[in-house]
């Protein structure tokens, strides 16, 4: 090869790397920017829907206080709050307050809605995180096993279990778990986030986070940590198994599909063991659909948290949402629903980014 041909060959070899870099810096970041900008109209539409649905039955004060105040006092409070103005004017003012971080004040206990969100939000996020761990461990583990034991008794049993997990209402599953583990076996607590002794220990913290597991670690008290984890087992199982049923079916279907692909058949023809085919060739592609649907499943978890927290008296946003719905405090309900909507939109954005990093085919 001549001295001039060698640099030319090196230059040609560097072109694909440069092209790949350009695609990552161009197409990938355009994809990320597009997905991020979509959060704004998504949240705006959800805020608009929630606002007008909450007003469909009338003004919030009449809904919450009607029958407990005299007509004169009721009208005075409606006028003071501005709920007798045109609906479009109320909506414009609400958007303005929302942009400044003001979600209003609850009607039943006269607290800023943002205070309710910060006080009880940590409990819901902690429960959702623990439930997601349960869903991933159970869903991925059983899904892989079902794929390996395809069309055998173990596969049929796991598929039946997945259907039951997905189809059983979360509150019913919670009651069954309480009956078995809290009443019959008496090995786990039936309700609450911790015992009274642990709650007293948490008052010693200078800056509690509201995440009881983190707060227990801050205390350095193993007894408190074990108590918190014991209280979390049943709610996390009830909520996590709901999503685990979806993950089992996704993992099984996609692992089996990958097993039938050409490159796996080529590896099999070379004498590669089935276990290695699963772990080395079929497993990573099967993760992509799980990550893709994870955002939707987290949204379902937050929705299921309302029933789960009510069943186990786990005082988070779901529990408070049920209480404010009973009291017809639509200002509080509106604030909680909007926060959940924002969280779901942000989580879906993060999931889209992760999916795009793993599988470039999702970028467009």
Secondary structure, 3 states (H helix, E strand, C coil): CCHHHHHHHHHHHHHHHHHHHHHHHHHHHHHHHHHHHHHHHHHHHHHHHHHHHHCCCCCHHHHHHCCCCCHHHHHHHHHHHCCCCCHHHHHHHHHHHHHCCCCCECCCCCCEHHHHHHHHHHHHHHHHHHHHHHHHHHHHHHHHHHHHCCCCHHHHHHHHHHHHHHHCCHHHHHHHHHHHHHHHCCCCCCCCCCCHHHHHHHCCCCCCCCCHHHHHHHHCCHHHHHHHHHHHHHHHHHHHHHHHHHHHHHHHHHHHHHHCCHHHHHHHHCCCCHHHHHHHHHHHHHHHHHHHHHHHHHHHHHHHHHHHHHHHCCCCHHHHHHHHHHCCCHHHHHHHHHHHHHHHHHHHHHHHHHHHHHCHHHCC
